[in-house]
């Protein structure tokens, strides 16, 4: 009897592990702030579900120069082509949308060692900016010395801060499909025209690779060593408001509202 229960228990575990990956179109979110699509090419997106992998969480090796198309025994196809992977766990997959897809609906399927999940559909657009943010609604940003901006270490007027964003379109440093999985090794300014908004009002712009933008954006482009992540080096205005809502707008798409930049205006 004891042995029978052991066998049945083992069988139950095997049956559970043999279930295919479970997820839906609605459980695929932007990797920056976990908001729904649409998504841009060269964006980091997060797919949430269950039974996504057999292995414990696994990410990129510290010395990686390219993104794998298989990680932890998992692959993700977009319209039948394997997508570069950044992180895989039983409940979450972070991946990069390659830059060679055209705008429109595409199909996403997870393959876990031969067990296929359902076909989910996401919508791609040329540009769909989203700022990286914390779960409590603060933008992930740094001072010029790369220390994090927080309520206890707020940004101040006139300083240069670094914002991190995904969804600014195709990586300008990639010249071929063969290089889509490469991790960017150096800076490359984006050709996407964009604006930074404080409380809904534009305070800075970047146009034609920076040639026609305002001088208070020093750089907008890929972040070396970080696939799918762009950075904006922004000089804050002298009339900086207290704790403004910060957004990025580009290509007719605006990043999520109610994300706050901790600031300390002059005289406070």
N, C-alpha and C positions, 0 to 999 in steps of 0.2 A: 504493500500500500504506500509506504513511504517513497519507494522508488518510482511508483506510478505518478505521485504528485510532483516529484522532481522532473520527470520527463514531460509532464503536462505544463509545468511552469516554464521549462526550457522552450517548449514548443510555442507557448504564448509569447515569449520574448522574441522568438524568431519571426512569428507572424506579425508582431507589431513592427519590428524593424524592417520587414519586407513591404510595408505599405509605401506607396508612392509619395513623392513630395506633395504637400498640400499648401495652396496659396490661391489668391484671386487677383484679378486686375486691380481691385481697390487696395490690395495690400502691397502694391509697388509704389514707393514714395520717393521723393527727392532725398538724396543722401545728406544734404546740407542741413535741413530743418524738418524733415519728415512731413512735408506737405504733399498733396496730390499733384499730378502732372497738369499741363503737358510738360514734357522734358525736351531738352536740347541735346543735340549730338555733343560728344565729349563731356557729358555730365556724369557725375557719380549718382547712381540711384541705389536704393535699398529695397530688397524684396524680402518681405516678412512672411513666415508661415511655420509649418511644422514638418518634421521628417525630411528636412532639406539636405541633411548630410548624416552619415554614420559617425564621423569623426568629431573630436572636440573642436572648439573654435580654432581656426588657422588663418593667419594673415600672410603678408608678403615677407620674404626674407629681408633682413636689413641691408644686404648687399645686392638686392635685385636691381636689374637695369631694365627689365621689361615685365609686363603683367602676364601671368599664365592664363591659358585658355582652359585649364583644368586645375582645380585647387581642392584638396581634401576629398578627392574622388567625385567632384561635382563639376558639371558644365552647365552653362546657360546659353541657349541659342536665341538670337533675335533674327526673325525671318530666315531661320535655317543656318545662320552663321554664328559660330561660337564667339561670345563676347569676352573681353578681358576681365578677369576677376581680381578683386582686391581683398576680400574677406569672406570666409564661409563658416557658418556654424549651423547647428540643427534648426535654428529658428530665424536666421538672418543671413542674407547674401548681399554684399556690396559689390557692384560691378560698374564698369565704364561703358557707356553707350558709344560705340565707335563713330568716327566722324564721317563715314562714307554713306550713311543712310540719308535718304531724302525725307522731307517733311511728310507726315501722314501717319496712319495707324500701322503698327508693327506687332507681330506676335512674339511672345516670350514663353519659352519652355525650359524647365529645369530638368536636367538629366543627372540622377544620383546613381552612378554605377549601373546603368542600364534600366533603372526605374524612372519612368518619365512622369512628370507632373502634368497638370492640365495646361491648355493653351490660354494664356492671358494676353490681353491686348492693351497696349499703351499708345499714346499719341506723341509724336515727335514734331517739334517746331524748330526753326533755325536758331532761335535764341530764347532762353527761359531762365533768367538769372534768379538765384536764391542765395542769400547770405547764410553762412554757417552760423548756427545759433545754439545756445544751451537750452536744456529742457525747460528752464524757468524764464525764457524769453529775452535773454541778453545776447547781443551779437558777440561772436567770437572774434576779437580784434586784439591787436598788440600795439604797444608803444614802439618807437623806433629801435629800442634796445631789445625787442622781442619779448619783453615781459607782458603779461596779459593785462588788458584793461578790465578793471572790475569796479564795483562800487567803492571799494577801499583804495583803489588806484585808478581814479577816473582820468579820462582824457581832458586836456585843457586847451584853450584857444591858441592857435598858432603852431601847435605841435604837429608832427607827421605821424599818422597812425597807419596800420596795415589791416585792411579788411580782407576776408577770404570768401570767395564766391564760386559757385559752380554754375554752368549753364550759359556761358558766354559764347558758345558756338564752337566750331571746329578749331582745333589747336593749330595756330599759325606755323608751328615748327614742324608739323607733320606734312610731308610732301608725297606720301604714297600710302596705299593700303597696308603695305608690308610693315610700315612703321607705326601702325595704330596702337600696338601694344607697348611701345617704348615708353619708359618713364622719362619725362623731360629733364635734360641735364643742365639746361641753362635758361635764362629769361628769353621770352619772345613776346613782344607787345601784341595785344589783340587788335584786330581791325574792326571789331564790333563797336559801334557808337553807343555810349552809355551815359547815364547821369546818376549822381548820388543825390538822394532826397533826404532832407531833415524835416520831419513833420509835414510831409507832402510837398515841400518846396525844394526845387533843385538848388544845390549849393555848389556843384562841380560837374564838369562834363569832360568827356573824352571822345574825340572824333578823328576819323581817318588815321588811326594808329597814333593818336596823340598830337598830330600836327596842327589840328584846329580845335583842340580842347582848351579848357581853362587851365591856367598855370597851377591851380591847386590840386591837380592830379598829376603826380610825378611819374607814375607808372601804372598801367593796367595791362596785365598779361599773365602768362602761365607762371605757376610757382615751381621753380626747379625742384625736382625730386618728388613732386606730388601730382600724380596723374589725375586729370579732370578738375584740378583746383586752380583757379585764377586768384590773383591778388590785386588789390587796388591800394596804392600808396597815396594817401589823401592828406593834404595840409588842411587842418581845421580852420574855419573862419574866425575872425576876431570877435564877431557877435554870436558866438556859439551858444545855443540854447541849452538849458539844463535837461539832461537825460532825454534827448530827442528820439522819436521813432525814426529809425534809419531804414532806407530802402534803396535798391538799385533798380533802375528801369532801362530796358534796352529792347529793341525790336518789337515794340508794342506790348511787351510783357513786363510786369513789375513784381519784384520779390514780395514775400509775405509781409503783411502789416503787423504791427504790435511787437516788433523786435526793437529793443532799446539799446542805445549806446550810452554807457555811464559817462557823464561829463561833469566838470566843475567849471562853470563860467567864471570870468574875471570878477573879482570882488566878492566871491562867495567863499 
